[in-house]
Structure formats: structure tokens, C-alpha cells
Amino acid sequence: MTMLIWEHNNIIVSDPVNLGSFEELDISEEQEIIIRHDSNSEISDCGFYIEPFKGEYTGSHSPVKDYERVLWYGNNYPGYGISLIQRYTVTGVIDDHNGVRLADYERSEQKDIFKGQEMEILSGDSLGEKAVISSYNPSSQNFTIEGDFTSNISGQNYRIAIRDEQIFTTKNGSSYYYTIPLIYRAGIIERLGSVTVHLKVKIPKFALSAGKHLFDLNMEYTSIEG
């Protein structure tokens, strides 16, 4: 059976990770989490979710109340709660450019993780130009962009730098039914691979003295090894 391995500060996580103290400041620094797995093949369809804490409880209320409170912040106070931050940068070469449609036949992502992101051209007459991606079709390996570049970019290099931040709410990351999809390789962690994400907490000022909240961060995935 496939096992996930979680690391924080270059140490395998076995005890709760402290995301910050909120006696005065209402926002924490980003905490880096690295996830690996021990499968002999890649794992796919990866997505993150939280659930009530299962370890030795040392919080202020109860595992269920802590979990519900964390989601309550996200549900009721936009921009507050626990956020998952993902960064993923890809590069490539445009094989075909036809108006607002661009093809890169080396792309391997099987889901559209590029919608709403900016494509930046790294070479040629359109060097430095950017365009917003309105969609990506994994089957045809075609991007559709909003507008067009000032020159034909066939054969030119490009970069897409994704930064995605999502807050855990009842309908977003609250269970394995409502996961926050992994962006890296469109949800795939290769054999012997790893992925890095960041967690951040922002608490409304009225709740800074609400006590110590504990929760578990988990990942749903598909593995041929179970």
C-alpha cells in the first residue's frame, strides 16, 4: 500500500506543525510542506483536504470544534482562514500559432491547470509579451489565449508561472469529497518525486484569543498499488 511522507523544515512530520502564534499579528508566515510517496509508480488525481485532528489532542476545545472553526473562518470571512499556496512554473516551445490558438505538442498535463494564467514569451520578436490563457485542451495540446501576440511565435520559448492560493472552506478542501486539486503536473507525483506546497493562516482580529486549533492535512490520490 502506498504511503505518503510529509516533511517540514527537512524533518519527516511526526508531531503537529506550528503554523504560528496570533496574540498580536493576524497572519502567519508561509510554512513549507514537502510531500513524497513510497510507491513504485506515480500517484495521480492528488488533492488536499483537512479533517479533525486524530493525534494526542492538546488544543483548547476539541478536534471537531477546531476543524469546524477553521472552516467557519473561511466560509464567513473572505480572505481569512487556512490557505494552501501552490507554485508551479512550466516552460516549453510553441509548435504552432494560429491566431488565438497555440499548440505545444510536448505538454503532458491531462487536465487544464492553465486557465486564467499568463503565458510569457521568452524569445523572438514577441520577447516579453504576455497573454492570459482562457483554456487549455489536454487532448489537442492547444492553448486558447485572450487576444494575440504581435508576431507569430511558432518555434519560440514560453513560460507559465502559476501561483494559486485557496482557502479551506466547507466546499473547498473540507474532505476527500471536496479536495483542493494539486496543480503540480496536473495532480501527478512521479515515482521518487516530491511536491512542495505552503500553508498560511489569517485569523480575524476578534478571534486572536480563540485558543489553540489543531487539524490534520491529508491528500487524496490514486495509486495502482492501493
N, C-alpha and C positions, 0 to 999 in steps of 0.2 A: 504494500500500500504506500502511496506517495505521501511524504511528509514535508511540510513547509518549515523553513528555517528562517526565523526573524532575527535581525541584528540591529543594534543601536549602539552608537559610539564604538563600533568594531567589536562588540561583545554580543554573543548569542543571548537573546532575551529569555530570561527565566523568571524574572521578577517584574513587577509593574514599572513602566517608564513614566517618569515625572515630566509632564508637559509644561509645568510652570506653576508659580505661586501668584495669586491675584489679590494680594492685600491692597496694592496701590494701582498697579497697571492692569488694564482690562484686556490686554492682548499679549500672547506669548511669542517667543521666538519660534521659528520653524524647527521641528525636530526631525532629523533624517532617519528613516527606517529602510533597511535593505531586506528584501525577501528573496530567498533561494529555495530550491527544492531538491530532493534526492532521487527523482525519477530518472530512469534510463532513457526517457524520451521527453519531448517537450510537453508542457501542460498548456491548455488553451481555455478560452472563454473565461478568463480570470476577471474577477470583480470583487470589490471591497465592501465590507459591511461591519457594523458594530452590533454587539449584543451585551446583555447583562454580564457583569464580571463573574468568573467562575472560580477564581483562586481564593486564598485566605483573605477574607474581606476586612479591610482596615479603614473604610470610608466613614462618612458622617451619618448616613441614613440606611440604605440597603442597596444591593446590586440592582434591583428592579427600579427603585426610585431614582437612582443615579442615572441609569440608562434613559428613563423617561424624561428626566430633567434635561439631559444633554440634547435630546431630540426636540424638546419643548423650546429651547433657545432657538434652534434652527427653524422650527415651524413658525414661531411668532415674532422673531426679531431678525429681519433680513440683515445678513452680513455677520450675524453672531452665531456662536456655537463652535463645533469642531469642524475644521475644514481639512480636506485631503487635497494636497497640491501635487500635480504631476507635471513633469517637464520631459519633453521628448523632441529631439531635433533629427530631421531626416534630410538627406541630400540626394540628388540624382541628376540625370540628364534628360532633357526633353527630346523625345524621339520624333514627335510630330506636333505641329502647331497649325491649327485651323480655326482662326477667329478666336472665340472664347473657349475652345476645346483644346486641351493639351494632353499628350499621351507620353507616359513613361513606362515602357514595356518591361522594365526591371522591377517595378514595385510589386511587393509580395503581400501587402496588407489585405486581409479578406473582409474588412469592414471599413466603412467610411469614418475615419477619425480626423479627417482634414476639413470638414465643413466649417466655415467661419474663420479659418486660419489664413494667414498671409503667406503667399509664396513670394520669395525674393530671388531675383535673377542675379547670378554671381559672375557672369561672363557675357561677352558680346556687346552689341550696340545698346542693349537694354540693361546694362550693368546697373545694379542698384534699384531698379524699378520693382514695385511691389503690386500685387493684386490679391484681392480676397477670393478665396475658394468658396464657391457656392455649393459644390458637391464633388464627390469622387466615386467613380463606379469601379469596384474591385474586379468585376468580370472583364471589362474592356480596358482597365487600367487607364481610364480617361479622367482628367480633371476638367471641371467646368468652372470658369472664373467670371467674376463680375467685371465687365469692361475688357480691355485688351491691352497688350503691351505695344510700345511704339515701333517695334521692329519684330520680325519673325525670329523666334527664339529656338527653333529646331536646332538641336546639337549643342545647346547652351546648358550650363550648370545652374541648378537652383537649390534653394534651402527653404525648409518649412520648420520654424521653431515654435513648438506648441507649449504653452503654459496654461494648464487647466486647474482651476480651483473650484471645488464643490463642497458645500456644507452638508453634513449628515442631517437628514430630516426623516419624517415618517415614510415618505415615498421615495427617498433617495439615500440608500445605504443603511437602512434600518434592519435588514435581514437578508438572507440569501435569495429572497424573492425580489428584493429591490436593491441590487448591488450598484455600486459606482464602478463602471467598467474600467479596466486597466487600459490605458492608452498605448503603452509601450508595445510595439509590434502588433497593434490591434488586439491586445489581450493574450498574447502568447509569450511565455517564458521558455526559452530553449533549454535543452539539456545542458547542465553545468553553467547555466546562465543565472543572472540575477537582475532585479529591478529595484530602483530607488524611488521612494516617494517621501513626501514630507507631511507632517501633521502640524496644525496650528490651532490655537484656541483663542476665541474672543468672547468675553463674558460681559453682559450688560452691567453697568456700574452698580445698579441696585442689588446685584446678585454676587458681588465680590466676597461677601462673607457667608455665602450659602453652604460652605463646608467642602469637604474633600469628596470628589466624584471619581468613581472607578468604572471602567468599561473595558470590554475586550474588542480588539480589532481583528477581524478574520478575513479570509479570502476564499471565495467560491471558485472552483476551477474544474476542468475536465481533464482526466488522465486515463490513458489506456491501461494503466496499472491499478486503477481504482483509487 
